[in-house]
Amino acid sequence: MERNKHERNKKYGWLVFFALVNWLVIALAVWKIDPDNMANFLFPGSYLPMGLLLMGGIFWLLSILTMSSIRALRWTLGIIIYIYLRIWGLGSVLNGILILGLLSVWEVYIYKKKPKDVLHFD
């Protein structure tokens, strides 16, 4: 598979560093902080600090795995939406499947929308 010049020159050291730091902070938060203290930080029942930490951790991990920050952001938002639906008591397996289907269809649409490279026989 041929990669463009930007992907060949991209360094992933900083991404790995930020991902490791973020997941270490998440582990420390789970280990040291009581969930009741985090539940009502800015908004009642929002778990905002943990949600932001988890969003960052998932984003850094997916940006390393997919080599695309836009694709990682889309999937991160889908996962976070499902997690918050579960927290609020609205998340079910059906909602998870629907979010997964929506994200998958979005990926296929974007893949099909890309212009195809035309082979030139010069």
N, C-alpha and C positions, 0 to 999 in steps of 0.2 A: 504494500500500500504506500503510495507516494504521499509524502507530507509536504506542505508548503514551507517556505523558508522560515516564517514566523514560528511554526510549531517545532522545526528542527533546532532553532536557536533558543527556544524557551527553556529557562532553568527552573527546576521544580524544588530546589533547596528551600527557598523561602516558604513555598506552599506547605511543604512537609513540616517545616519548623512551626509555622502558625497552627497547623492542624494538631501537632503534638501538644503545643502549649495549651490550645483551646480544650483538648480532651483531658489534659491533666487538670485544668481548672474545673471542668465538669466533674471529674472524679473527686476532686477535693470538695466541691460543693455538695455532692451526694453524700460524701463521707462525714463532713463536719457540720453542715447546716441543716437545721430542722426544717422540714417542708412547710410547717405551719408559719414559720418566720418568713418564708419566701412567698407564700400564697397571696398575701395582701400588700405587696410592696408599694406599688403606685396605684393600681386598680384592684378592687376587691375580686379575689378569685382568679387573678390573671396569671400568676406564676411568671411574671415578666422577666426577672433576671435569669431564671433557668431556661425560659423559652428563647431568650436572646443568645445565651451560651450554647444551647443545643442547635439553634439555627446556624450559628457560626461554625460549630464543629461539623455539622452535616455539610454545610457549604464547602468548607475547606477540603473535606474528604472527597466529596463528589467532584470538585474542580480538579483534583489530582486524578481521579479515576476516569473522568470523561474528557479531560484536557480541554474543557470549555467552561468558562465562567457563566455564560448565559444559560447553557443547558443545566449546569449545577444549580443556578439560582431558581430556575423553574421547578426542578425536582425537589429542591429544599423547601420552597414555598408549599408545594403539594404535601410533603411529609409533615411540615409544621401545621398546616391547616387541619390535617387528619388528627394530629396529636391534640390540638386545641379542641377539636370536635369531641374527642374522647374525654378530655378534661371536663367539658361542659355537659357531658352526658348525651351528646347527639351523635357520637361516632359509633358506627356499627361496621360489620364486615362489608355490607352492601355499600356504605359510603366509601370505604377504603377501595373497593373494587371500582367504583365509579370514578374516584379521583385518579386511580392508577390508569384506567381506560382513557380518561381525558388527557392525561399527560402523555400516554403512548400515542394517541391519535395526533396530538400536537407535534410530537417528534416526527411522526411519519409525514405530516403536512409540511413541516419545515424542510425535511429531507427531499420531498418531491418538488418543493418550490424552488430549490437551488437550480441555477442554470447548469445544464449538462456541458461538459467539456467536449468539444467537437474534435475528432481526430483529423489532423491535416497530413496528407501524404504529399509532401513537397519534394 
